[in-house]
Amino acid sequence: MKSNDIFYSEEEIKFRAEVKEYAAEDVFRITNNAVQILGGVGLTKDYPIEGFFEMPEVCPLLGEPTKS
């Protein structure tokens, strides 16, 4: 149990983990669509889109979002 867990109920902790996972999946889906539209140039430093693929919480190849 983490020190922050005493302030939240088990239900709220589970809800927060689900929201975090849902948001990460959405960011990945939107980023993937943007790269599909822009093509390979979307992964260059010219566009901020490539930064989202570097975030491990949104890239399923690097790991899933943390779940409480």
MMTF fields as JSON, N, C-alpha, C and O atoms, coordinates in Angstrom:
{
  "mmtfVersion": "1.0.0",
  "mmtfProducer": "UNKNOWN",
  "numBonds": 271,
  "numAtoms": 272,
  "numGroups": 68,
  "numChains": 1,
  "numModels": 1,
  "chainsPerModel": [1],
  "groupsPerChain": [68],
  "chainIdList": ["A"],
  "bondAtomList": [4, 2, 8, 6, 12, 10, 16, 14, 20, 18, 24, 22, 28, 26, 32, 30, 36, 34, 40, 38, 44, 42, 48, 46, 52, 50, 56, 54, 60, 58, 64, 62, 68, 66, 72, 70, 76, 74, 80, 78, 84, 82, 88, 86, 92, 90, 96, 94, 100, 98, 104, 102, 108, 106, 112, 110, 116, 114, 120, 118, 124, 122, 128, 126, 132, 130, 136, 134, 140, 138, 144, 142, 148, 146, 152, 150, 156, 154, 160, 158, 164, 162, 168, 166, 172, 170, 176, 174, 180, 178, 184, 182, 188, 186, 192, 190, 196, 194, 200, 198, 204, 202, 208, 206, 212, 210, 216, 214, 220, 218, 224, 222, 228, 226, 232, 230, 236, 234, 240, 238, 244, 242, 248, 246, 252, 250, 256, 254, 260, 258, 264, 262, 268, 266],
  "bondOrderList": [1, 1, 1, 1, 1, 1, 1, 1, 1, 1, 1, 1, 1, 1, 1, 1, 1, 1, 1, 1, 1, 1, 1, 1, 1, 1, 1, 1, 1, 1, 1, 1, 1, 1, 1, 1, 1, 1, 1, 1, 1, 1, 1, 1, 1, 1, 1, 1, 1, 1, 1, 1, 1, 1, 1, 1, 1, 1, 1, 1, 1, 1, 1, 1, 1, 1, 1],
  "groupList": [{"groupName": "MET", "atomNameList": ["N", "CA", "C", "O"], "elementList": ["N", "C", "C", "O"], "formalChargeList": [0, 0, 0, 0], "bondAtomList": [1, 0, 2, 1, 3, 2], "bondOrderList": [1, 1, 2], "singleLetterCode": "M", "chemCompType": "L-PEPTIDE LINKING"}, {"groupName": "LYS", "atomNameList": ["N", "CA", "C", "O"], "elementList": ["N", "C", "C", "O"], "formalChargeList": [0, 0, 0, 0], "bondAtomList": [1, 0, 2, 1, 3, 2], "bondOrderList": [1, 1, 2], "singleLetterCode": "K", "chemCompType": "L-PEPTIDE LINKING"}, {"groupName": "SER", "atomNameList": ["N", "CA", "C", "O"], "elementList": ["N", "C", "C", "O"], "formalChargeList": [0, 0, 0, 0], "bondAtomList": [1, 0, 2, 1, 3, 2], "bondOrderList": [1, 1, 2], "singleLetterCode": "S", "chemCompType": "L-PEPTIDE LINKING"}, {"groupName": "ASN", "atomNameList": ["N", "CA", "C", "O"], "elementList": ["N", "C", "C", "O"], "formalChargeList": [0, 0, 0, 0], "bondAtomList": [1, 0, 2, 1, 3, 2], "bondOrderList": [1, 1, 2], "singleLetterCode": "N", "chemCompType": "L-PEPTIDE LINKING"}, {"groupName": "ASP", "atomNameList": ["N", "CA", "C", "O"], "elementList": ["N", "C", "C", "O"], "formalChargeList": [0, 0, 0, 0], "bondAtomList": [1, 0, 2, 1, 3, 2], "bondOrderList": [1, 1, 2], "singleLetterCode": "D", "chemCompType": "L-PEPTIDE LINKING"}, {"groupName": "ILE", "atomNameList": ["N", "CA", "C", "O"], "elementList": ["N", "C", "C", "O"], "formalChargeList": [0, 0, 0, 0], "bondAtomList": [1, 0, 2, 1, 3, 2], "bondOrderList": [1, 1, 2], "singleLetterCode": "I", "chemCompType": "L-PEPTIDE LINKING"}, {"groupName": "PHE", "atomNameList": ["N", "CA", "C", "O"], "elementList": ["N", "C", "C", "O"], "formalChargeList": [0, 0, 0, 0], "bondAtomList": [1, 0, 2, 1, 3, 2], "bondOrderList": [1, 1, 2], "singleLetterCode": "F", "chemCompType": "L-PEPTIDE LINKING"}, {"groupName": "TYR", "atomNameList": ["N", "CA", "C", "O"], "elementList": ["N", "C", "C", "O"], "formalChargeList": [0, 0, 0, 0], "bondAtomList": [1, 0, 2, 1, 3, 2], "bondOrderList": [1, 1, 2], "singleLetterCode": "Y", "chemCompType": "L-PEPTIDE LINKING"}, {"groupName": "GLU", "atomNameList": ["N", "CA", "C", "O"], "elementList": ["N", "C", "C", "O"], "formalChargeList": [0, 0, 0, 0], "bondAtomList": [1, 0, 2, 1, 3, 2], "bondOrderList": [1, 1, 2], "singleLetterCode": "E", "chemCompType": "L-PEPTIDE LINKING"}, {"groupName": "ARG", "atomNameList": ["N", "CA", "C", "O"], "elementList": ["N", "C", "C", "O"], "formalChargeList": [0, 0, 0, 0], "bondAtomList": [1, 0, 2, 1, 3, 2], "bondOrderList": [1, 1, 2], "singleLetterCode": "R", "chemCompType": "L-PEPTIDE LINKING"}, {"groupName": "ALA", "atomNameList": ["N", "CA", "C", "O"], "elementList": ["N", "C", "C", "O"], "formalChargeList": [0, 0, 0, 0], "bondAtomList": [1, 0, 2, 1, 3, 2], "bondOrderList": [1, 1, 2], "singleLetterCode": "A", "chemCompType": "L-PEPTIDE LINKING"}, {"groupName": "VAL", "atomNameList": ["N", "CA", "C", "O"], "elementList": ["N", "C", "C", "O"], "formalChargeList": [0, 0, 0, 0], "bondAtomList": [1, 0, 2, 1, 3, 2], "bondOrderList": [1, 1, 2], "singleLetterCode": "V", "chemCompType": "L-PEPTIDE LINKING"}, {"groupName": "THR", "atomNameList": ["N", "CA", "C", "O"], "elementList": ["N", "C", "C", "O"], "formalChargeList": [0, 0, 0, 0], "bondAtomList": [1, 0, 2, 1, 3, 2], "bondOrderList": [1, 1, 2], "singleLetterCode": "T", "chemCompType": "L-PEPTIDE LINKING"}, {"groupName": "GLN", "atomNameList": ["N", "CA", "C", "O"], "elementList": ["N", "C", "C", "O"], "formalChargeList": [0, 0, 0, 0], "bondAtomList": [1, 0, 2, 1, 3, 2], "bondOrderList": [1, 1, 2], "singleLetterCode": "Q", "chemCompType": "L-PEPTIDE LINKING"}, {"groupName": "LEU", "atomNameList": ["N", "CA", "C", "O"], "elementList": ["N", "C", "C", "O"], "formalChargeList": [0, 0, 0, 0], "bondAtomList": [1, 0, 2, 1, 3, 2], "bondOrderList": [1, 1, 2], "singleLetterCode": "L", "chemCompType": "L-PEPTIDE LINKING"}, {"groupName": "GLY", "atomNameList": ["N", "CA", "C", "O"], "elementList": ["N", "C", "C", "O"], "formalChargeList": [0, 0, 0, 0], "bondAtomList": [1, 0, 2, 1, 3, 2], "bondOrderList": [1, 1, 2], "singleLetterCode": "G", "chemCompType": "PEPTIDE LINKING"}, {"groupName": "PRO", "atomNameList": ["N", "CA", "C", "O"], "elementList": ["N", "C", "C", "O"], "formalChargeList": [0, 0, 0, 0], "bondAtomList": [1, 0, 2, 1, 3, 2], "bondOrderList": [1, 1, 2], "singleLetterCode": "P", "chemCompType": "L-PEPTIDE LINKING"}, {"groupName": "CYS", "atomNameList": ["N", "CA", "C", "O"], "elementList": ["N", "C", "C", "O"], "formalChargeList": [0, 0, 0, 0], "bondAtomList": [1, 0, 2, 1, 3, 2], "bondOrderList": [1, 1, 2], "singleLetterCode": "C", "chemCompType": "L-PEPTIDE LINKING"}],
  "groupTypeList": [0, 1, 2, 3, 4, 5, 6, 7, 2, 8, 8, 8, 5, 1, 6, 9, 10, 8, 11, 1, 8, 7, 10, 10, 8, 4, 11, 6, 9, 5, 12, 3, 3, 10, 11, 13, 5, 14, 15, 15, 11, 15, 14, 12, 1, 4, 7, 16, 5, 8, 15, 6, 6, 8, 0, 16, 8, 11, 17, 16, 14, 14, 15, 8, 16, 12, 1, 2],
  "groupIdList": [1, 2, 3, 4, 5, 6, 7, 8, 9, 10, 11, 12, 13, 14, 15, 16, 17, 18, 19, 20, 21, 22, 23, 24, 25, 26, 27, 28, 29, 30, 31, 32, 33, 34, 35, 36, 37, 38, 39, 40, 41, 42, 43, 44, 45, 46, 47, 48, 49, 50, 51, 52, 53, 54, 55, 56, 57, 58, 59, 60, 61, 62, 63, 64, 65, 66, 67, 68],
  "secStructList": [7, 7, 4, 4, 4, 4, 4, 1, 7, 2, 2, 2, 2, 2, 2, 2, 2, 2, 2, 2, 2, 2, 2, 2, 2, 2, 2, 2, 2, 2, 2, 2, 2, 2, 2, 2, 2, 2, 4, 4, 4, 4, 4, 1, 6, 6, 1, 6, 2, 2, 2, 2, 2, 6, 7, 6, 6, 6, 7, 6, 6, 6, 7, 7, 7, 7, 7, 7],
  "xCoordList": [0.845, 0.0, 0.891, 1.782, 0.648, 1.383, 0.756, -0.388, 1.508, 0.981, -0.237, -1.116, -0.303, -1.45, -2.708, -3.82, -2.536, -3.678, -4.62, -5.795, -4.142, -5.022, -6.057, -7.049, -5.839, -6.777, -7.858, -8.849, -7.686, -8.619, -9.175, -8.476, -10.443, -11.047, -10.533, -9.99, -10.706, -10.294, -11.004, -10.411, -12.274, -13.053, -12.463, -12.36, -12.079, -11.51, -10.138, -9.816, -9.339, -8.028, -8.205, -7.488, -9.157, -9.419, -9.92, -9.498, -10.819, -11.356, -10.244, -10.196, -9.357, -8.248, -7.337, -6.881, -7.072, -6.235, -6.911, -6.248, -8.225, -8.958, -8.956, -8.801, -9.127, -9.108, -7.733, -7.63, -6.684, -5.319, -5.071, -4.477, -5.518, -5.345, -6.132, -5.617, -7.366, -8.206, -7.58, -7.542, -7.088, -6.467, -5.219, -4.998, -4.403, -3.184, -3.519, -2.854, -4.542, -4.953, -5.453, -5.161, -6.203, -6.694, -5.554, -5.545, -4.593, -3.452, -2.699, -2.298, -2.502, -1.801, -2.593, -2.02, -3.906, -4.742, -4.706, -4.557, -4.84, -4.835, -3.466, -3.378, -2.402, -1.048, -0.793, -0.212, -1.218, -1.042, -1.785, -1.251, -2.999, -3.753, -3.054, -3.02, -2.497, -1.785, -0.566, -0.282, 0.149, 1.316, 0.868, 1.542, -0.246, -0.758, -1.102, -0.872, -1.647, -2.002, -0.75, -0.67, 0.229, 1.438, 2.471, 3.354, 2.364, 3.368, 4.623, 4.581, 5.73, 6.985, 7.477, 8.176, 7.117, 7.562, 6.969, 7.504, 5.884, 5.274, 6.146, 5.936, 7.125, 8.017, 9.311, 10.207, 9.422, 10.617, 10.44, 9.335, 11.523, 11.489, 10.758, 10.527, 10.388, 9.661, 8.237, 7.642, 7.693, 6.324, 6.342, 7.121, 5.499, 5.491, 4.933, 5.016, 4.374, 3.754, 4.76, 4.426, 5.996, 6.987, 7.26, 7.648, 7.065, 7.284, 6.329, 6.683, 5.129, 4.159, 4.562, 4.252, 5.249, 5.695, 6.867, 7.176, 7.522, 8.618, 8.118, 8.887, 6.848, 6.281, 5.908, 5.02, 6.567, 6.302, 4.88, 4.402, 4.183, 2.824, 1.806, 0.667, 2.196, 1.261, 1.721, 0.98, 2.898, 3.399, 3.323, 4.085, 2.433, 2.277, 3.516, 3.671, 4.393, 5.614, 6.593, 7.417, 6.502, 7.406, 6.81, 7.535, 5.528, 4.88, 3.486, 3.161, 2.672, 1.308, 1.288, 2.254, 0.197, 0.067, 0.101, -0.317, 0.59, 0.637, -0.777, -1.639, -1.001, -2.323, -2.183, -1.292, -3.057, -3.011, -3.805, -3.889],
  "yCoordList": [-1.18, 0.0, 1.244, 1.379, 2.126, 3.383, 4.388, 4.221, 5.425, 6.427, 7.153, 7.565, 7.317, 7.988, 7.132, 7.654, 5.812, 4.909, 5.1, 4.744, 5.642, 5.804, 6.898, 6.97, 7.749, 8.829, 8.429, 9.144, 7.308, 6.892, 5.507, 4.64, 5.321, 4.009, 3.063, 3.503, 1.783, 0.786, 1.026, 0.865, 1.41, 1.677, 2.854, 2.805, 3.904, 5.076, 4.762, 5.246, 3.968, 3.578, 2.785, 3.01, 1.858, 1.063, 1.956, 1.804, 2.887, 3.799, 4.646, 4.821, 5.17, 5.99, 5.184, 5.702, 3.938, 3.087, 2.838, 2.847, 2.617, 2.392, 3.638, 3.541, 4.808, 6.067, 6.285, 6.698, 6.012, 6.179, 5.245, 5.651, 4.014, 3.059, 3.495, 3.436, 3.927, 4.377, 5.576, 5.633, 6.536, 7.734, 7.371, 7.907, 6.474, 6.063, 5.369, 5.595, 4.531, 3.855, 4.862, 4.732, 5.865, 6.904, 7.714, 7.984, 8.102, 8.868, 8.055, 8.592, 6.768, 5.929, 5.833, 5.94, 5.631, 5.506, 6.79, 6.742, 7.928, 9.22, 9.487, 9.942, 9.207, 9.403, 8.501, 8.933, 7.268, 6.331, 6.822, 6.747, 7.317, 7.857, 9.068, 9.215, 9.934, 11.113, 10.707, 11.31, 9.694, 9.215, 8.593, 8.756, 7.892, 7.311, 8.406, 8.245, 9.506, 10.624, 11.306, 11.606, 11.551, 12.268, 11.372, 11.863, 10.079, 9.178, 9.202, 9.609, 8.77, 8.681, 10.009, 10.049, 11.103, 12.419, 12.741, 13.589, 12.082, 12.303, 11.834, 12.236, 10.984, 10.485, 11.281, 10.903, 12.366, 13.207, 14.256, 14.469, 14.9, 15.94, 17.198, 18.109, 17.258, 18.414, 18.495, 19.572, 17.364, 17.316, 16.811, 15.915, 17.37, 16.938, 15.528, 14.978, 14.955, 13.632, 12.575, 11.686, 12.664, 11.645, 11.568, 10.512, 12.654, 12.65, 11.735, 11.185, 11.567, 10.698, 9.236, 8.454, 8.855, 7.473, 7.174, 6.008, 8.205, 8.002, 7.822, 7.438, 8.093, 7.975, 6.519, 5.988, 5.86, 4.432, 4.129, 3.016, 5.091, 4.798, 4.79, 4.369, 5.25, 5.212, 4.275, 4.043, 3.744, 2.842, 1.405, 1.028, 0.608, -0.76, -1.624, -2.645, -1.243, -2.014, -1.824, -2.697, -0.688, -0.398, -0.762, -0.828, -0.996, -1.363, -0.782, 0.205, -1.408, -0.941, 0.14, 0.292, 0.889, 1.874, 1.184, 0.034, 1.876, 1.278, 1.096, 1.954, -0.012, -0.306, -0.457, -1.156, 0.193, 0.095, -1.093, -1.346],
  "zCoordList": [0.0, 0.0, 0.0, 0.839, -0.922, -0.998, -0.034, 0.391, 0.307, 1.236, 0.666, 1.424, -0.668, -1.284, -1.251, -1.339, -1.123, -1.161, 0.028, -0.064, 1.117, 2.275, 2.046, 2.772, 1.047, 0.765, -0.232, -0.384, -0.908, -1.95, -1.643, -1.119, -1.98, -1.796, -2.881, -3.894, -2.66, -3.657, -4.988, -6.054, -4.916, -6.125, -6.905, -8.13, -6.189, -6.857, -7.455, -8.54, -6.771, -7.304, -8.591, -9.566, -8.597, -9.797, -10.934, -12.081, -10.613, -11.623, -12.232, -13.45, -11.402, -11.896, -12.824, -13.842, -12.485, -13.335, -14.681, -15.717, -14.672, -15.919, -16.798, -18.015, -16.184, -16.936, -17.554, -18.709, -16.798, -17.305, -18.49, -19.489, -18.382, -19.474, -20.709, -21.826, -20.517, -21.631, -22.329, -23.558, -21.548, -22.127, -22.914, -24.0, -22.389, -23.089, -24.406, -25.417, -24.393, -25.627, -26.652, -27.841, -26.204, -27.116, -27.717, -28.918, -26.886, -27.393, -28.435, -29.467, -28.178, -29.151, -30.451, -31.535, -30.348, -31.548, -32.372, -33.593, -31.714, -32.411, -33.031, -34.171, -32.283, -32.802, -33.993, -34.988, -33.903, -35.01, -36.253, -37.36, -36.084, -37.222, -37.827, -39.049, -36.989, -37.492, -38.309, -39.343, -37.854, -38.607, -39.924, -40.94, -39.924, -41.167, -42.17, -43.368, -41.691, -42.575, -43.116, -44.307, -42.241, -42.648, -43.326, -44.031, -43.117, -43.666, -42.812, -41.651, -43.379, -42.648, -42.109, -41.097, -42.779, -42.31, -40.934, -40.22, -40.558, -39.249, -38.102, -36.958, -38.395, -37.355, -37.254, -36.5, -37.996, -37.916, -36.829, -36.33, -36.475, -35.434, -35.901, -35.106, -37.198, -37.725, -37.181, -37.152, -36.752, -36.243, -34.803, -34.475, -33.945, -32.545, -32.342, -31.243, -33.381, -33.271, -32.839, -32.056, -33.345, -33.031, -31.532, -31.031, -30.82, -29.379, -28.633, -27.59, -29.154, -28.493, -28.582, -27.683, -29.653, -29.772, -28.846, -28.602, -28.328, -27.39, -25.961, -25.08, -25.724, -24.386, -24.123, -24.789, -23.164, -22.94, -22.499, -22.717, -21.882, -21.436, -22.569, -22.366, -23.764, -24.885, -25.985, -26.94, -25.878, -26.916, -26.415, -25.525, -26.959, -26.466, -26.678, -26.007, -27.588, -27.79, -26.638, -26.366, -25.964, -24.858, -23.507, -22.515, -23.45, -22.199, -22.109, -22.768, -21.287, -21.095, -20.025, -19.277, -19.946, -18.875, -17.514, -17.384, -16.522, -15.189, -14.67, -14.861, -14.022, -13.467, -11.965, -11.483, -11.233, -9.765, -9.297, -8.096]
}
